Amino acid sequence: MSDHPRKDGDGSAWSVKEDWESAHGLVNDLFLIQPTDETLKSVATELRKCFKEEPLFLEVIEALLN
């Protein structure tokens, strides 16, 4: 609870129930987007160029691509 004054439209009346999905079911469909090898190589090359001075990011990029 907040000590700030409430105003209409400020979102203070909203409530988030932990189990909202049990009352409404699955709201979003899931889709799989699978890049081609060519697209993946292109993206990897661009990421490596972009983060060439950041060894930690390069390590993460390599881990994700492997």
C-alpha positions, 0 to 999 in steps of 0.5 A, spaced: 500 500 500 502 506 498 502 513 502 501 517 495 494 520 494 490 516 489 487 519 482 482 516 477 486 513 471 493 512 475 492 505 475 491 504 483 485 500 482 488 495 478 489 488 481 494 482 479 491 476 481 497 470 481 493 465 478 489 469 472 491 464 467 486 459 471 480 463 470 482 466 463 486 460 460 492 461 455 491 468 452 497 468 447 499 462 442 506 460 441 509 460 434 516 458 432 521 462 428 527 458 426 532 462 422 536 459 416 543 458 417 545 463 412 541 468 416 544 466 423 551 466 420 549 473 418 547 475 425 553 472 428 557 476 424 554 483 425 554 481 433 561 479 433 563 486 429 558 490 434 561 487 440 569 486 438 571 490 444 567 487 449 570 480 451 564 478 456 559 479 450 563 475 445 563 470 450 555 470 451 554 470 443 558 464 442 555 460 448 548 462 445 550 460 438 553 454 440 
